[in-house]
Every structure is written in structure tokens, then in C-alpha cells.
Amino acid sequence: RPQALEALEDFMASRLPLFGHWQDAMWTGEPLLYHARISAALNLKLLDPREAIAAAQQAWRQGAAPLPAVEGFIRQILGWREYVRGIYWSGMPGYLEHNALDAHLPLPAWYWSGETPMRCLREVIAQTLRTGYAHHIQRLMVTGLYALLLGVDPHQVHQWYLAVYVDAVEWVEAPNTIGMSQYADGGLMASKPYIASGRYIDGMSDYCRGCRFKPAQRTGADACPFTTLYWDFLDRHAGMLLANPRTAPQLRNLQRLPPDEREAIAHQAAELRKAARLNSPG
């Protein structure tokens, strides 16, 4: 409890003012950046969520933090965290069995070691195994995104998150993984699957610097696997994505590609899935 209060006070004094602007950023060797470091304390009930909210409100009233940063922080706790609680308890016990995208690939074995040539995944997984922590964009748009694009069984992704993160209490973790990250509940939690190519990671981090893969390249030996799998995901789930107003524009970008390029993308994506099967734990 004293350590939890110390962590809360440290965040309010040191990082809250810039939290709103930088909360989605990722940087090599910087696991926290401007994040709070209190998720485990909240989920293990060492901190009352109302304490964290009150501390942020006080920081704003005292002029120590701007409104956008304070609003973004409070929204994560009062808004998103309680929404997640409602999703879990209204959907259990069957919520864990959702697999709307019919994804059945095994989780690649390197999720347990970080031994992959993809620098972003290597960095985030190594950090996770070393500290038991990754912030929400590292989880959603690196480890979670790759599993989604590849077509990994969402229950295996859920089990991995539950095993590796110190803040992973199931009622918090499961909807964020099965619903938000893997879209396995078919849209009960989120209005669209959160999908992106390697360009997103390049824009939000320094991970692509020095990586052998090129985030702008869809096919070929240097193509970023995220980018190849992103375009393949669009093709494989075209009907669902075209019917969703939030993802239809992405589908139209796919439709502009010539048939031979789409075929090359599908072939390269199939090879990535084949490699994933060969590198699975059993």
C-alpha cells in the first residue's frame, strides 16, 4: 500500500502533465514514458480508483496538469475500466469462448522468448518478460496486433496476456484482449477491429529504425510482416470490413491494388502463417 501511494504521487508530480500528449508513444528502452505505473496496484486493490481520480482532479485544480492530460487519465479509469468490468460480468462465462474471426493458429513460440527478427516485437516482448509490464499501445498495436493479423487463436492470446503481465486480473484483461485486441467477440466491445500496417508502428515509435524489415513494403524479402499481414487481413475479411463504415475506407484501398499484387500478398502471408505453425510450442 505505501508503495502504491508513492507510485501514484510520482505519476502526478512527474508524468501526468504530458500523459495526454504522449500516451500512445513507444520508445526503445523506455517502458514507462509518461504512463502511470499504477495498473497493478489498482487491479490488486492496493489503490482505490477514486483515489487516483481525485489526485488527478487536484493536480488540475492546482494548475499542475492541463485539462487534456487529466481528462485522458480519468477517462481510462472511470470510463474505460468500468466499461471493461461491465463487458466481462455481463458476458461471462461464455465470453472467453468467442472466436468471431475463426482464428485458430497457435501462438508462435517466440512470444515466450522474444527471439524474432521483428524489432518491435522483440523489444516489447523482451520488456514484458523482464518487467511484467507494457503500456496499452504496446499491447494493442504490437503484440496484440500481430496475433490478430496472423490469425492466432484468441484464447491462446488471452492465456499469454494473463500469464505475462503483473496487472492481468482476468476481468480487466479478458475483454481488453478478446474484445478490443483480437475482435473475437465480433464487435460487442469495440466498433471495429484495430488493424494497421507497419507504418503505424513506424509513426508511433523508433522500433523500425535498424529493423531489417521495411514498414512501407508489402511483399518481398524486406517486407514488414505487419504490413503483409495487414493487407492479407483486409482481403480475408473483406465482407465484414466493407460492411463496417469505420473500416470500409481501408477496404477501398485494398481494392485499388492490382490482382497480381494481391495474389503475391496472399502467398507471402500464407508463408508467414506456415512459419508460425512450425514455430508453435507443440
C-alpha positions in Angstrom: 0.0 0.0 0.0 2.7 2.6 0.8 4.5 1.8 -2.5 1.2 2.1 -4.4 0.6 5.6 -3.0 4.2 6.5 -3.7 3.8 5.4 -7.4 0.6 7.5 -7.6 2.2 10.6 -6.2 5.2 10.1 -8.5 3.0 10.0 -11.6 1.0 13.1 -10.6 4.2 15.1 -10.0 6.4 13.8 -12.8 4.4 12.4 -15.8 0.7 13.4 -15.7 1.2 16.8 -17.3 2.5 15.2 -20.6 0.4 12.0 -20.3 -2.3 13.2 -22.7 0.1 14.1 -25.5 2.4 11.1 -25.3 0.3 8.2 -24.0 0.4 6.4 -27.4 4.1 6.8 -28.0 6.6 3.9 -27.8 10.4 4.1 -27.5 13.2 1.6 -27.2 14.4 1.1 -23.7 11.6 3.3 -22.2 8.9 1.0 -20.8 7.0 3.8 -18.9 7.5 7.1 -20.8 4.6 9.1 -19.4 2.4 6.3 -18.1 1.2 5.9 -14.5 2.7 2.6 -13.3 -0.4 2.0 -11.1 -2.4 -0.5 -13.1 -1.3 -3.5 -11.0 -2.0 -1.5 -7.8 -5.5 -0.7 -9.0 -6.3 -4.2 -10.1 -4.9 -5.8 -6.9 -6.9 -3.2 -4.8 -3.9 -1.5 -3.3 -5.3 1.7 -4.7 -8.9 2.8 -4.8 -9.8 4.1 -8.3 -11.4 7.1 -6.6 -8.1 8.0 -5.1 -6.4 8.1 -8.5 -9.2 10.2 -9.9 -9.2 12.6 -7.0 -5.4 13.1 -7.2 -5.7 13.9 -10.9 -8.5 16.4 -10.3 -6.5 18.1 -7.6 -3.5 18.4 -10.0 -5.7 20.2 -12.5 -7.2 22.5 -9.9 -3.8 23.4 -8.7 -2.6 24.2 -12.2 -0.1 21.3 -12.2 -1.5 19.5 -15.2 -3.5 20.6 -18.2 -7.1 19.5 -18.8 -6.5 17.2 -21.8 -4.0 15.1 -19.8 -6.2 14.9 -16.7 -9.3 14.1 -18.8 -7.4 11.4 -20.7 -6.2 9.8 -17.4 -9.6 9.9 -15.7 -11.4 8.6 -18.7 -9.1 5.5 -18.7 -10.2 4.7 -15.1 -13.8 6.0 -14.7 -14.8 5.3 -18.3 -12.9 2.5 -20.0 -12.0 0.4 -16.9 -15.7 0.4 -15.7 -16.9 -0.4 -19.2 -14.5 -3.3 -19.3 -15.9 -4.5 -16.0 -19.4 -4.4 -17.4 -18.4 -6.3 -20.6 -16.8 -9.1 -18.5 -19.5 -9.7 -15.9 -22.4 -9.4 -18.4 -20.7 -11.8 -20.9 -19.2 -14.5 -18.6 -18.7 -17.4 -18.6 -19.2 -17.7 -22.3 -17.2 -14.5 -23.2 -13.9 -16.4 -23.1 -15.0 -18.7 -25.9 -15.7 -16.1 -28.5 -13.9 -16.5 -31.8 -15.8 -14.4 -34.3 -12.9 -14.3 -36.9 -12.5 -18.1 -36.8 -8.8 -17.7 -35.9 -7.1 -21.0 -35.0 -3.3 -20.6 -35.4 -1.1 -21.4 -32.4 0.7 -18.6 -30.7 4.3 -18.5 -32.0 6.8 -19.9 -29.5 8.8 -16.7 -29.7 6.1 -14.9 -27.8 7.7 -16.6 -24.8 11.3 -15.7 -25.6 11.2 -12.5 -27.8 13.5 -14.3 -30.3 12.2 -12.8 -33.5 13.8 -10.6 -36.2 10.9 -8.1 -35.9 12.4 -5.4 -33.8 9.2 -4.0 -32.4 8.0 -7.4 -31.2 11.5 -8.3 -29.9 11.6 -5.0 -27.9 8.1 -5.3 -26.4 8.2 -9.0 -25.6 11.7 -8.7 -24.0 10.4 -5.7 -21.9 7.3 -7.7 -21.0 9.3 -10.8 -19.9 11.8 -8.6 -18.0 9.3 -6.3 -16.2 5.8 -7.9 -16.4 4.7 -4.6 -17.9 3.8 -3.0 -21.3 1.6 0.0 -21.8 -1.7 -0.1 -23.7 -0.4 0.7 -27.2 2.4 -1.8 -26.9 -0.2 -4.5 -26.0 -2.9 -3.4 -28.5 -0.8 -2.3 -31.5 2.3 -4.6 -31.3 1.8 -7.9 -29.6 -1.9 -8.0 -29.9 -2.0 -6.6 -33.5 0.5 -9.2 -34.8 -1.6 -12.0 -33.3 -4.8 -10.6 -34.8 -3.3 -10.1 -38.3 -1.7 -13.6 -38.2 -4.9 -15.3 -37.1 -3.9 -16.7 -33.7 -6.5 -18.4 -31.6 -7.7 -15.6 -29.3 -7.9 -17.9 -26.3 -4.2 -18.6 -26.6 -3.6 -14.8 -26.8 -5.7 -14.4 -23.7 -3.7 -17.0 -21.8 -0.4 -15.4 -22.8 -1.5 -11.9 -21.6 -2.9 -13.5 -18.4 0.5 -15.2 -17.8 3.0 -12.4 -18.5 1.5 -9.2 -17.1 1.5 -8.4 -13.4 -1.7 -6.3 -13.7 -3.6 -9.1 -15.6 -6.6 -9.8 -13.4 -9.0 -11.7 -15.7 -12.0 -9.3 -15.5 -9.7 -6.5 -16.7 -7.5 -8.5 -19.1 -10.0 -10.7 -20.9 -12.3 -8.1 -22.5 -9.3 -6.0 -23.5 -7.7 -9.0 -25.2 -10.6 -10.9 -26.6 -12.7 -7.9 -27.5 -10.5 -4.9 -28.0 -7.3 -6.5 -29.2 -8.5 -9.6 -31.1 -12.0 -8.6 -32.1 -13.0 -12.1 -31.2 -16.4 -11.0 -29.8 -17.4 -9.7 -33.2 -17.9 -6.2 -32.0 -19.6 -6.5 -28.6 -16.9 -4.4 -27.1 -15.3 -2.4 -29.9 -16.9 -0.9 -33.1 -14.1 -2.2 -35.4 -11.0 -4.4 -35.3 -7.9 -2.3 -34.5 -5.8 -3.1 -37.5 -2.8 -1.3 -39.0 0.3 -1.9 -41.1 3.9 -1.5 -40.0 3.6 2.2 -40.9 1.6 2.8 -37.7 4.4 1.4 -35.6 6.9 3.4 -37.5 5.0 6.6 -36.9 4.5 5.9 -33.2 7.9 4.6 -32.2 11.6 4.2 -33.0 11.3 0.5 -33.3 11.6 0.4 -37.1 14.9 2.1 -37.1 17.5 -0.5 -37.7 15.0 -3.3 -38.3 15.7 -5.3 -41.4 12.0 -5.1 -42.5 10.6 -2.1 -44.3 7.2 -1.0 -43.0 6.1 0.5 -46.3 6.8 -2.7 -48.2 4.0 -5.2 -48.7 5.9 -8.1 -50.4 9.4 -9.3 -50.9 12.2 -10.3 -48.6 12.3 -7.0 -46.9 8.5 -6.5 -46.5 7.4 -5.9 -42.9 5.3 -8.9 -41.8 2.8 -6.5 -40.1 2.3 -4.8 -43.5 2.0 -8.0 -45.4 -0.5 -9.5 -42.9 -2.4 -6.2 -42.7 -3.3 -6.3 -46.4 -4.0 -10.0 -46.3 -6.3 -9.5 -43.3 -8.2 -6.9 -45.3 -8.6 -9.5 -48.2 -9.6 -12.4 -45.9 -12.2 -10.4 -44.0 -13.3 -8.2 -46.9 -17.1 -8.8 -46.4 -17.1 -7.9 -42.7 -14.8 -4.9 -43.1 -16.7 -3.4 -46.1 -20.0 -3.6 -44.2 -18.5 -1.5 -41.3 -18.4 2.2 -42.0 -15.2 2.6 -39.9 -13.2 0.1 -41.9 -14.8 0.4 -45.4 -12.2 3.1 -46.5 -9.4 0.6 -45.7 -11.1 -1.9 -47.9 -11.3 0.5 -50.8 -7.5 1.0 -50.6 -7.1 -2.8 -51.0 -9.4 -2.8 -54.0 -7.1 -0.3 -55.7 -4.3 -2.9 -55.7 -3.7 -4.9 -58.9 -4.7 -8.6 -58.8 -1.2 -9.8 -59.2 -0.1 -7.8 -56.1 -3.0 -9.1 -54.0 -2.0 -12.6 -55.0 1.6 -12.0 -54.0 0.5 -10.6 -50.7 -1.8 -13.7 -50.0 1.1 -16.0 -50.9 3.6 -14.3 -48.6 1.0 -14.1 -45.8 0.4 -17.9 -46.2 4.2 -18.4 -45.8 4.2 -16.4 -42.6 1.3 -18.5 -41.2 3.1 -21.6 -42.2 6.2 -20.5 -40.3 4.0 -19.7 -37.2 2.7 -23.2 -37.2 6.2 -24.6 -37.4 7.3 -22.3 -34.5 4.4 -23.1 -32.2 5.2 -24.7 -28.8 3.8 -28.1 -29.6 
